[in-house]
Structures are given as structure tokens and as C-alpha cells.
Amino acid sequence: MDWKRTRAPAQLHSCSCGSTTVEVKPDGLVKLYRCHACQNILGDLTMGHEP
């Protein structure tokens, strides 16, 4: 599945480049998050453990 823009979960901080636009990619039971502007990976969360 392709990356989609989304709102960042509370525990993931904005990217060091200053962008607050985040993309998400579901990968099995894990959702990967990255910065839309510079493509840096911001982290991942296991589905079911989000606030």
C-alpha cells in the first residue's frame, strides 16, 4: 500500500526539518510514519496501541 497523508499520533514528534505534515503506510500490524517533506522515518506504532 502506498503512503497516505495523515495526522501524526501524539507520541510522534514533528520532523527535524520543521514540517508537520506526516504520511502513514500500514505494513501488516505496524503503521510506519514518515515526514512528507523530507521522507525521514518518524517511527512506527503497532495497531491497537495508539492513544
Secondary structure, 3 states (H helix, E strand, C coil): CCCEEECCCCCCCCCCCCCCCEEEEEECCEEEEEECCCCCEEEEEECCCCC
